[in-house]
Amino acid sequence: MRSCASIDNHSRLRLNLAISRLGGKPMYVCICNGISDRAIREAAEAGCDTVAEMTMRTGAVACCGSCRDLVAEIIRDVQTCKALELPVLAHAA
């Protein structure tokens, strides 16, 4: 008989997040408060750069905290995208 410890309830989170980034359906990150990845991404783009700030602005992570790692990953993803400077096309002309 298999133990419950071998069940991976988070195996689809990364796939769902990737689909959502491509403009697919929004994915709920915080089930307790009904917060989607899009809401977290928008708040991060607006300047929330820590999980604590995200909790105050969106309510994510405020209840059980099981979404903390995914919220932090989305924040890092947005910060990484902001840090990447794209070449200015005006210099090409």
C-alpha positions as CSV (number, residue, x, y, z in Angstrom):
1,M,0.0,0.0,0.0
2,R,1.3,3.5,-0.9
3,S,1.7,6.1,1.7
4,C,0.1,9.5,1.3
5,A,3.6,11.1,1.5
6,S,4.3,9.9,-2.1
7,I,1.4,11.9,-3.6
8,D,2.6,15.2,-5.2
9,N,-0.3,17.6,-5.2
10,H,1.9,20.4,-6.7
11,S,3.1,18.6,-9.8
12,R,0.9,20.7,-12.1
13,L,1.6,24.1,-10.6
14,R,4.6,24.8,-12.8
15,L,2.8,23.6,-16.0
16,N,-0.3,25.7,-15.1
17,L,1.8,28.8,-14.4
18,A,3.6,28.4,-17.8
19,I,0.3,28.1,-19.6
20,S,-1.0,31.2,-17.8
21,R,2.1,33.2,-18.8
22,L,1.3,32.4,-22.4
23,G,-2.1,34.1,-22.1
24,G,-4.1,31.1,-21.2
25,K,-6.7,30.8,-18.5
26,P,-5.8,32.4,-15.1
27,M,-4.6,30.0,-12.5
28,Y,-5.6,30.4,-8.8
29,V,-2.5,30.7,-6.7
30,C,-4.2,31.4,-3.4
31,I,-7.3,29.2,-3.1
32,C,-8.1,30.5,0.4
33,N,-8.7,34.0,-0.9
34,G,-9.3,33.4,-4.6
35,I,-6.2,35.2,-5.9
36,S,-5.1,34.4,-9.4
37,D,-1.6,34.5,-10.9
38,R,-2.6,37.5,-13.0
39,A,-3.6,39.5,-9.9
40,I,-0.2,38.7,-8.3
41,R,1.7,39.5,-11.5
42,E,-0.2,42.8,-11.9
43,A,0.6,43.7,-8.3
44,A,4.3,42.8,-8.8
45,E,4.5,44.9,-11.9
46,A,3.0,47.8,-10.0
47,G,5.8,47.6,-7.4
48,C,5.1,44.8,-4.9
49,D,8.5,43.2,-4.6
50,T,8.1,41.1,-1.4
51,V,5.7,38.4,-0.2
52,A,4.8,40.6,2.7
53,E,3.8,43.5,0.4
54,M,1.9,41.1,-1.8
55,T,0.0,39.8,1.2
56,M,-1.0,43.3,2.2
57,R,-2.1,44.3,-1.3
58,T,-3.8,41.1,-2.6
59,G,-4.5,39.0,0.5
60,A,-2.5,36.0,-0.9
61,V,-0.6,34.0,1.7
62,A,-2.7,35.5,4.5
63,C,-4.5,32.3,5.5
64,C,-2.7,28.9,5.3
65,G,0.5,30.0,3.6
66,S,0.7,27.1,1.2
67,C,0.9,29.5,-1.8
68,R,3.9,31.4,-0.4
69,D,6.5,29.7,-2.6
70,L,4.5,30.2,-5.8
71,V,3.8,33.8,-4.9
72,A,7.6,34.4,-4.4
73,E,8.3,32.7,-7.7
74,I,5.9,34.9,-9.6
75,I,7.5,38.0,-7.9
76,R,11.0,36.8,-8.9
77,D,9.8,36.2,-12.5
78,V,8.4,39.7,-12.8
79,Q,11.5,41.2,-11.3
80,T,13.7,39.2,-13.7
81,C,11.6,40.4,-16.7
82,K,12.0,44.0,-15.4
83,A,15.7,43.6,-15.1
84,L,16.2,42.5,-18.6
85,E,16.9,45.5,-20.7
86,L,15.8,45.2,-24.3
87,P,17.9,46.9,-26.9
88,V,16.6,50.3,-27.9
89,L,15.4,50.2,-31.5
90,A,16.2,53.9,-32.1
91,H,19.9,53.0,-32.2
92,A,19.2,50.6,-35.1
93,A,18.0,53.4,-37.3
